[in-house]
Amino acid sequence: MQNDREWATLCGEILQRPGLAEDPRFRSNTDRVDNNTELTAILEEAFADLGADRVSGMLDRAGIADPGGPRRTGGSAVGVLAA
């Protein structure tokens, strides 16, 4: 995620978990980096049944930058979260 707008969009439109954007563990980019293990687990669960191409398409349609493309983590597609 490049900014908090993209994070909020990911949470609300893609994950269907809008409250996650305001979770104190993930509210800012620094918070997301500090809690990367927990966040990665959430994203892996959400994207477990989706391929990298599908996740990339979802990010594109939501207007979320995907500078490195989806990356594989534990066999699932997880969008790039780097600042």
N, C-alpha and C positions, 0 to 999 in steps of 0.2 A: 504494500500500500504506500502510495506516495504522499498521502495527506489524510486528515481526519474525515474529509468529505467522502473519500473513497472507502475508508473504513466503515463509515455509517451506511453507505450504499451496500457494501458487501454484507454487512449484518442484516440490514432490513430487506433488501431485494433478493439476495442470493441465498443466504443462510436462513432467511425467514425468522431471524432472532434479533429484532431491533433493540431489545434491551441489552444485548451484548456490547453494543457501541458505548454504553454508559457504565458498563461494569468497571469498577475501579482498577481491576487488574489489567484492563485493555484500553482504557480511555484515551491515552496519548501514545504516540509512537514509542516513547521511552518505556511506558508501562508495558506495551506489547513485547518489546525486546526483553525487558526484565522478566516477563512471564511467558517466554517463548515456548517452553515445554508444555504448559497447559494449553496455550493457544494452538500449538501444532496438533495436539491431541483432538481438540474440538474441530479443527479444519479437516484432519484426516478422517474423522468419523463422518463429517458432512459430505466429503467428496469421495468416500470409499468406493462407491459403485459407479463413479464417473471417470471417464478417460480424460487424458490431458487436453485433447482437442475440444471436448465438450466444456470443460472448465474454462479454457481460453475463450471460447465463444460466449459463455455466460459473462465473463469479465468484459469482453468487448461490447456486448449489448448493454451492459450496465454503465458503460463509460468509465471503466476502471482500467488504468494503465497497467500493462503487463509487460514491462520492459525486458524481462528475461524469459518470458513465456512460462507456462506452468512447469514446475519441476517435480520430479518423482521423489517421494519420501515414503519409504515403507510400502511401495507398491501402489500408492494412491497419488492422485494429482493434487498438489497443493499450490495455490497461487503464490507468487512472489510477494513477500511482506516487507522487504527491505525498504528503508526510507529513501 
